[in-house]
Amino acid sequence: MMLQSHYFKPEANRPVVGRFAPSPTGRMHAGNIYAALSAWLVAKSQGGTIVLRIEDLDRDRSKAEYISAVQRDFELLGLTWDHGPFFQHDRDEAYLEAFSALERRGLVYPCFCTRADLHAASAPHRGEKFVYPGTCRGLTAEQIAEKSMRRAPAQRLRVPDDTYSFEDMVQGRYKQNLAHDCGDFLIRRSDQAFAYQLAVVVDDAAQGVTSIVRGVDLLCSTPQQLYLQELLGLDYPSYAHIPLLVAQKNRRLSKRDHDAGIEELLARFKTPEAIIGHIAGVCGLAPTCDPVTPEQLLRTFDITLLPELFSDPVQIPWQ
């Protein structure tokens, strides 16, 4: 069978709808703010709107007290939204509908591999992620029944030996052979929670999101999401994968490590305008680190120059 190449191009002349999609696992930090500011500028510079979606898919790590805190942080910084907030915790019915549609087409199968099994059976590919080797793809009905008695399976989506590519607004043309660079991927976990890849595709379509700006660490997930969009008959957003703000080389800022958290930023810079200005200057969104509001940045922001703003398309050191 001849391998196919799929190139995805967003539909032109449609309303631009960007998104903020924070996880309520802690307060905002400089990396979250930089990503949200970039998404806001990209959407607003095209006359677009912003959706706020609280990505609380991981029920164990998501905390109710952070949901309102995240919204207050956005408001404090002048990062306004037009639609929402929407929550993933009440979207299980929509995820189930998409999952069932894929299951009816014979594209889903149970996987009994543990995380240790996966790390033993595969190796990181291109430094991005582990490639699933297809361990459970060909299990017989008898094997599935026997394994199910010992542990609940996760559910994986079969992928074709085809190349999926798109034009990223920052990173340029990116392509991935789903079979060799990814492997069959999870769309439902063993605890029955729906996986991020499925949820984010279903949510973006339902909420009319047409512009996605996010960290370059998610670049390698995009072909899988394009594949899901194709299977489910959904429109394709435009993508801009921006470099990560890092505490040090190869270690991104994180809530867990309390890197440049909003409270520390306020203590250091005193005002929301000073926080926005410093982040914009460090990340290349402004020529200086002088205090500024998002609205003031918008006056001079030129989306056509987006690929030229970042001297390093992968990492930006926090200062």
C-alpha positions, 0 to 999 in steps of 0.5 A: 500500500502506498503511503499517503501524505496529508497536508492541513491548511486552515480555512481562510477568511473565518473569524479568529478565535484564540484561547487561554487554556490554563490548568488549575493546578497552581497560580500563574507563573511567567511562562503561563503569562507569556503564552497567554499574552502571545495568544491574546496578541495573535487573536486580537491583532486579527480582530478576533476574540478569546475563549477561556477554558479551564482544563481540569481534565486531571481531577486529582491535580486540579484544585477548586481554589485555583480556578477563581485565582487563575481568572483573577490573575488574568484580569489583574494583568489585563488579559481579557477574554470574550467567551467562557469560562468553559470547564472540561469536568462537565464535558464527559458526554461530548468526549464519550460521543467522539470516543464512541464514534471512533470505537464504532469504526474499529479504530480503538483497542484496549491497551494493558501496558504499564508506564514501566512496560512502555519505557522498557519496550520503546525509546525516545524518538527524536528527543520528543517522546516515546513511540508506542511499539504496538504491543497490544494492537494485535491481541485476540479476544481471549487475550483481552479477556484474560488480561482484563481480569488483572487490570483495567485497560486504557484505550488507544487509537490506531494510526496509519503509516501516513505523514501528517504535516502543517505550516506552523506560524513560528516553527514553519513546516512540521511533519510527522509519520504517525506510525513511526514518530508516534505510534497508536496513542491514548484517547482514554486512560485506564481510570476511564478519564478521557485523554488530553488529545481527544478532549482538546480536539473536541473542546476546540471544535465545540468552542469555535477555536480557530487560532491556537498559540502554545508552547513548542513542547506540544508541537509533536502532539499536533499531527495527532490532533490533526488526525483526530480532527480528520477522523471526526470531521472537524475544522483545522485551527491555525497553530503557532508554537512559541519557544518555551520560557525556561528557568535554565537550559532544558528546564521549563518554568513550572508551577511545581517548582514555584518558578516566577509565580505571580506572587513572586512577580508582583513582589519583584515588579510591583505592578501588573504593567511592569510584569507584562512589560518585563515578560514582553521584553524578555520574550521578544514581544516588545523592544524593551522591558518597560512597563506596558499593558496588553492593549498598548502592546497590541498597538504595535504588534504585527502578526506577520513578524511573528516568526522573526520575534524569537531569536531561538524558536525553542527556548528563551531564558527567564531573567 
